[in-house]
């Protein structure tokens, strides 16, 4: 199971409840994206990051140029 590199968010389990109060198992999955980020030591790594952390600017994405 993948989890967010920044906040540690991962799949959690719960119940879906119908109108007649029947309970069925279900999963809640975070929106994880596999992105290349620059770490604090300057190295580049490809990790899973949730979209909330991406939107909040908690990681620095590495943009690939055509000169690589």
Secondary structure, DSSP 8 states (H G I E B T S, - for coil): ----TTT----EEEEEE-TT--EEEEEE---EEEEEEE-TTS-EEEEEEEHHHHHHT-S-B----TT-
